[in-house]
Amino acid sequence: MTPWEIEGTEFVNCNCAYGCPCQFNALPTFGNCVGIGAYAFHKGRHGSVNLDGLKAVTIFKWPGAVHEGRGEMLMIIDERASEAQRQSLKRILAGEDTEPGKTVWNVFASTMERFHDTLFAPIEVEIDVDARRSRVKAGTLIDMTAEPIRNPVTGAEHRARIDLPDGFEYTLAEIGSGTSHVTGPVPFELKDSYAQLAHLHLNQSGVVR
């Protein structure tokens, strides 16, 4: 196992209602799960390979709940990455070089029956975790935005957080409203659905606490 460690931010948007039942060990809102995660790795390494400043997007789709399997996954990796950096990010995001069950990518990978060929594209990621705002573009494949949840009567910004002390992805996430337009091998549209924005610090043994 090649040791690795990354620090950065994430914006994840899925088809569930605000709160996302998966965060509470419950079944998905509509019975199935479609989601996309964008990552800005401010600092990172995989063995001797430096991953500072790189970006990536992962797309997941399951016909039922995540734990029921039969999922498919597509990775989009920063086209600026060297061949060594591309291979390192692919291994991390596919859950390899990771203790079993210790990261969200490792858990998700165990439920996949299809891995699409990895794509490489220019990726723009802007994530302000505290403000619950984000903008992501990956070539012509991905267009994602996040904004705060709004009070349906007053329109005022509503702030909610999910605290997972023993989580395998983050310990604290800000919850917002996400909209995503996804084309390519796994196309879908999401509008005003669950979004989480979080700071990440992970290695092969899970969340660094």
C-alpha positions in Angstrom: 0.0 0.0 0.0 1.4 3.4 -1.0 0.9 5.9 1.8 -0.9 9.1 0.9 -2.5 12.2 2.4 -4.6 15.0 1.1 -6.1 18.3 2.4 -8.6 20.3 0.6 -12.3 21.1 0.2 -15.3 19.3 -1.4 -18.7 20.2 -2.8 -21.0 17.2 -3.2 -24.5 17.3 -4.8 -26.9 14.4 -4.8 -30.5 13.8 -5.7 -31.8 13.5 -2.1 -33.7 16.1 -0.1 -31.7 18.4 2.1 -30.1 16.4 4.9 -29.4 13.3 2.8 -30.7 10.2 4.5 -27.4 8.4 3.8 -25.8 10.6 6.4 -28.1 9.0 9.0 -28.0 5.4 7.8 -31.4 5.7 6.2 -32.6 4.9 2.6 -32.3 7.6 -0.1 -35.2 10.0 -0.6 -36.3 8.7 -3.9 -35.1 5.1 -3.6 -32.0 5.5 -5.8 -28.8 7.6 -5.6 -27.1 9.8 -8.1 -24.4 12.1 -6.9 -21.4 14.1 -7.9 -18.4 15.4 -5.9 -15.9 18.1 -6.8 -12.6 18.3 -5.0 -9.9 20.9 -4.7 -6.7 19.4 -3.2 -4.8 22.2 -1.7 -2.1 19.9 -0.4 -1.5 16.3 -1.1 0.9 13.5 -1.8 0.8 9.8 -2.9 4.0 8.2 -2.0 6.6 10.6 -3.6 4.1 12.1 -6.0 3.0 15.7 -5.2 -0.7 16.4 -5.6 -0.7 20.1 -4.5 -3.2 22.3 -6.3 -4.9 19.5 -8.4 -8.7 19.1 -8.8 -11.0 16.2 -9.6 -14.6 15.3 -10.0 -16.3 11.9 -9.2 -19.7 10.9 -10.5 -21.7 8.0 -8.9 -24.9 6.4 -9.8 -26.8 3.5 -8.0 -30.2 2.0 -9.0 -31.1 1.7 -5.3 -29.4 2.5 -2.0 -25.6 2.7 -2.0 -25.1 -0.4 0.1 -27.2 -2.5 -2.3 -24.4 -2.1 -4.9 -24.7 -2.3 -8.7 -23.3 1.2 -9.0 -21.3 2.9 -11.7 -18.5 5.5 -11.3 -16.8 8.1 -13.5 -13.7 10.1 -12.6 -12.7 13.4 -14.2 -9.2 14.4 -13.4 -7.5 17.8 -13.8 -5.9 17.8 -17.3 -2.9 19.7 -15.8 -1.9 16.6 -13.9 1.2 14.7 -15.0 0.9 11.0 -15.8 2.2 10.1 -12.3 -0.3 12.5 -10.7 -3.1 11.1 -12.8 -2.3 7.6 -11.7 -2.1 8.6 -8.1 -5.4 10.4 -8.1 -7.1 7.5 -9.9 -5.8 5.1 -7.2 -7.0 7.3 -4.3 -10.4 8.1 -5.8 -11.0 4.5 -6.7 -10.4 3.5 -3.0 -7.1 1.8 -3.6 -4.1 2.1 -1.3 -6.7 2.5 1.5 -7.5 0.5 4.6 -10.9 -1.2 4.0 -13.9 1.0 4.8 -11.8 3.9 5.9 -12.6 6.5 3.3 -15.8 7.3 1.4 -14.0 6.5 -1.9 -13.0 3.0 -0.7 -16.6 2.4 0.6 -18.2 3.5 -2.7 -15.7 1.5 -4.8 -16.8 -1.6 -3.0 -20.4 -1.1 -4.3 -19.4 -0.5 -8.0 -20.0 -3.0 -10.8 -18.8 -0.6 -13.5 -15.9 1.9 -13.7 -16.1 4.1 -16.7 -12.8 5.2 -18.4 -11.3 8.1 -16.6 -11.7 11.5 -18.4 -9.3 14.4 -18.3 -10.5 18.0 -18.6 -9.8 21.6 -17.4 -11.5 21.8 -14.0 -12.4 25.0 -12.2 -13.4 24.6 -8.6 -14.4 27.5 -6.2 -15.6 26.4 -2.8 -16.4 28.6 0.1 -17.4 26.2 2.8 -18.6 28.6 5.5 -20.7 30.6 2.9 -22.2 27.4 1.5 -21.3 28.6 -2.0 -19.5 26.9 -4.8 -19.0 26.9 -8.6 -17.5 24.0 -10.5 -16.9 23.5 -14.2 -15.2 20.6 -15.9 -14.9 21.4 -19.6 -18.3 21.0 -21.2 -19.1 17.9 -19.0 -19.9 19.5 -15.7 -21.6 22.7 -14.4 -22.3 22.8 -10.7 -23.4 25.5 -8.3 -24.1 25.6 -4.6 -25.8 28.3 -2.6 -27.4 28.5 0.9 -30.7 26.9 1.6 -33.4 29.6 1.7 -36.3 30.0 4.0 -39.4 29.4 1.8 -41.3 32.3 3.4 -38.8 35.0 3.9 -36.0 34.0 1.5 -33.5 34.4 4.2 -30.4 32.2 4.2 -30.8 29.1 6.4 -27.7 27.5 7.9 -27.5 23.8 8.9 -24.6 21.5 9.5 -24.0 17.7 9.8 -21.5 16.6 12.5 -20.1 13.1 12.1 -17.4 12.6 14.7 -16.6 9.1 13.4 -17.3 9.8 9.7 -15.2 8.4 6.9 -15.4 11.5 4.7 -15.5 14.6 6.9 -16.2 15.5 10.6 -18.3 18.6 9.9 -20.2 19.6 6.7 -22.1 22.8 5.8 -25.4 21.9 4.1 -26.6 23.9 1.1 -28.7 23.7 -2.1 -27.0 22.3 -5.1 -27.7 22.3 -8.9 -25.8 20.2 -11.4 -25.8 19.7 -15.1 -23.8 16.6 -16.1 -23.2 15.3 -19.6 -21.0 12.4 -20.9 -21.2 8.7 -20.0 -23.4 9.3 -16.9 -25.7 12.2 -17.7 -28.2 13.7 -15.2 -29.7 16.9 -13.9 -30.1 18.0 -10.3 -31.8 21.2 -9.1 -32.1 22.5 -5.6 -31.2 19.2 -4.0 -28.8 18.2 -1.2 -25.4 19.7 -1.2 -22.6 19.4 1.3 -19.5 21.5 1.5 -16.6 20.4 3.8 -13.0 20.6 4.5 -11.2 17.3 3.9 -8.1 15.9 5.5 -7.7 12.2 4.6 -5.1 9.5 4.3 -4.9 5.8 3.8 -6.3 5.2 7.3 -9.3 7.6 7.0 -10.1 11.0 8.3 -7.1 12.7 10.0 -8.3 13.9 13.3 
